[in-house]
Amino acid sequence: MKLNVIVTGVTGMVGEGVLHECLQHPDVESALVLTRRPSGVTHPKLKEIIVKDFYDLSALEARVSGYNACFFCLGVSSVGKKEEEYRRLTYDLTMSVARTLSKVNTDMTFCYISGAGTDSSEKGRIMWARVKGKTENDLMKLPFKQVFAFRPGIIEPTKGMKNTIKYYKYVMWLLPILRVVTPNMISSLREIGLAMIHVSTRGFAKQHLEVKDIIAAAKE
């Protein structure tokens, strides 16, 4: 099975790394990037659409149809944000894009970057976890072929990427140790990208992928 994939969030660390894996992988035939600003990436497989308003993709329906996977890596930190603002930037934005894509691509697998500790009950005390939980739950109600929620913890960045979070350069030496001490808390960005590709082509037994599931799905 060949993938024609839509990727969001490519000007951030996760999206950039996931796109990198897509462009290298033989099962990915083409990649369409939806982005607010140019990614700066060029590749024969790659097309790019500059999106002015992620809350309304109705004008782009024809251009985003014909794809069978979406790797949704667009997101913001909850730090310093009240619930209403975080919900708008997380739940509302994600669901707006997803509703449009599910309308024009019924054969699509939708992979959503969530986070370790996400609250599926939507009733917990941690604000971001409730919002992410509701986003996961409502994505899984849309008429996609498959929906997978990825819940990474600590992410080992891919070398050479330009959007790696700056503080990582101070903690890179710790990551091999954490792999040994807390193997269920850390996965690499490469593993996340490969896992998204593999669940889209092969399926997976779980819809919610914790760190250990991401690592398992990434294996060839």
C-alpha positions in Angstrom: 0.0 0.0 0.0 1.3 3.4 -1.0 0.6 6.5 1.0 -0.4 10.0 -0.2 -0.1 11.8 3.1 -0.9 15.2 4.5 1.4 16.5 7.2 0.8 19.5 9.5 3.1 21.2 12.0 6.2 20.9 9.9 7.7 24.1 11.2 7.8 22.5 14.7 10.1 19.8 15.9 7.7 16.8 15.6 6.1 17.7 12.3 9.5 18.4 10.7 10.8 15.0 11.9 7.7 13.1 10.8 7.9 14.8 7.3 11.6 13.8 7.1 10.7 10.2 7.6 7.9 10.4 5.0 10.2 11.8 2.4 12.7 9.0 2.9 10.2 6.1 3.1 9.4 4.0 0.0 5.8 3.5 1.0 5.1 7.2 0.9 4.3 8.2 -2.7 3.6 11.9 -2.0 3.4 14.4 0.9 1.3 17.5 1.1 2.3 20.0 3.8 -0.3 22.4 5.2 1.5 25.2 6.9 1.1 28.9 7.9 4.5 29.8 6.6 6.9 28.2 4.1 8.7 25.1 5.5 11.8 25.6 3.5 11.9 21.9 2.5 12.1 20.9 -1.1 11.7 17.3 -2.4 10.2 15.6 -5.5 7.5 14.0 -3.3 6.6 17.3 -1.6 3.8 19.8 -2.3 3.0 22.7 0.1 -0.1 24.8 0.7 0.2 28.0 2.7 -3.0 28.1 4.9 -4.2 31.4 6.1 -7.0 30.0 8.3 -6.8 26.5 9.8 -10.3 27.0 11.2 -11.8 27.1 7.7 -10.4 24.8 5.0 -13.6 24.9 2.9 -11.8 26.7 0.0 -9.2 24.0 -0.1 -11.4 21.0 -0.2 -10.5 20.1 -3.8 -6.8 20.5 -3.1 -6.8 18.2 0.0 -8.8 15.4 -1.5 -7.3 12.2 -2.8 -5.1 11.5 0.2 -5.2 8.4 2.3 -3.3 9.5 5.5 -2.9 12.6 7.6 -0.1 13.0 10.2 -1.4 15.8 12.4 1.5 17.2 14.3 0.3 20.8 14.7 0.0 21.8 18.4 0.9 24.3 21.1 2.1 24.2 24.7 -0.5 24.8 27.4 2.0 26.8 29.4 0.6 30.2 30.3 -2.7 29.6 28.6 -6.2 29.5 30.1 -8.4 26.5 29.1 -10.6 28.5 26.7 -7.5 29.7 24.7 -5.8 26.3 24.8 -9.0 24.5 23.7 -9.4 26.8 20.7 -5.8 26.3 19.6 -5.9 22.5 20.2 -9.4 21.0 20.1 -11.2 23.6 17.8 -8.4 23.8 15.3 -7.7 20.1 15.1 -11.4 19.2 14.7 -11.9 21.9 12.0 -9.1 20.4 9.9 -10.2 16.8 10.6 -13.8 17.4 9.7 -12.8 18.8 6.3 -10.4 15.9 5.6 -12.9 13.2 6.7 -15.5 14.8 4.4 -13.3 14.5 1.2 -11.1 11.5 2.1 -13.2 8.7 3.5 -10.4 6.2 3.0 -8.0 8.3 5.2 -6.0 7.2 8.3 -5.7 10.1 10.7 -2.7 10.0 13.1 -2.9 12.7 15.9 0.0 13.7 18.1 -1.4 13.8 21.6 0.8 13.3 24.7 1.6 10.9 27.5 -0.9 11.4 30.3 -3.8 12.4 28.1 -7.1 12.1 30.0 -9.6 10.0 28.0 -12.3 10.6 30.6 -12.2 14.4 29.9 -12.9 14.9 33.7 -9.4 15.0 35.3 -7.8 17.9 37.1 -5.1 18.6 34.5 -6.4 21.0 31.9 -4.3 20.1 28.9 -4.9 16.4 29.5 -8.7 16.9 29.4 -8.6 19.0 26.2 -6.3 16.4 24.5 -8.6 13.6 25.7 -11.7 15.3 24.2 -9.8 15.9 21.0 -8.8 12.2 20.7 -12.3 11.0 21.6 -14.1 13.3 19.0 -11.6 12.5 16.3 -12.4 8.8 16.7 -16.1 9.6 16.0 -15.3 11.1 12.5 -15.8 8.9 9.4 -12.2 8.2 8.8 -11.0 4.7 7.8 -8.8 4.7 11.0 -7.8 7.1 13.7 -4.8 6.7 15.9 -3.8 8.9 18.9 0.0 9.0 19.5 1.0 9.7 23.1 4.7 10.2 23.2 6.6 11.2 26.3 10.2 12.3 26.0 11.1 12.6 22.3 14.6 12.0 21.1 15.1 14.5 18.2 16.4 13.6 14.8 19.9 15.0 14.1 20.2 17.7 11.5 16.6 19.1 11.9 16.4 22.9 12.1 13.3 23.1 14.4 14.6 21.0 17.3 13.6 22.6 20.6 16.6 24.6 21.7 16.9 23.2 25.2 17.5 19.7 23.8 21.1 20.5 23.2 21.6 20.6 27.0 20.0 17.3 27.7 21.0 15.1 24.7 23.6 13.3 26.8 20.9 12.1 29.1 18.7 10.4 26.5 20.7 7.2 26.2 20.6 6.8 29.9 16.8 7.4 30.0 16.4 4.8 27.3 17.8 2.3 29.8 16.3 3.6 33.0 12.8 4.5 31.7 12.3 2.7 28.4 8.5 3.3 28.5 9.0 7.1 28.6 11.2 7.9 25.6 10.9 7.3 21.9 12.7 8.9 19.0 11.2 11.2 16.5 12.2 8.7 13.8 10.2 6.0 15.6 7.2 8.3 15.8 7.4 8.9 12.0 7.9 5.3 11.1 5.1 4.2 13.5 2.7 6.6 11.7 3.6 5.2 8.4 3.3 1.6 9.5 -0.1 2.0 11.3 -1.4 3.7 8.1 -0.3 0.8 5.9 -0.7 -2.2 8.2 -3.1 -1.1 10.9 -2.5 -1.6 14.6 -4.2 -3.4 17.5 -4.7 -0.2 19.6 -6.1 3.2 18.7 -4.2 4.9 21.6 -0.4 4.4 21.2 1.6 4.9 24.3 5.4 5.1 24.1 5.9 1.3 24.1 3.3 1.0 21.4 5.0 3.6 19.3 8.3 1.8 19.5 6.6 -1.5 18.6 4.8 0.0 15.6 8.0 1.5 14.4 9.7 -1.8 14.0 10.1 -3.1 10.4 
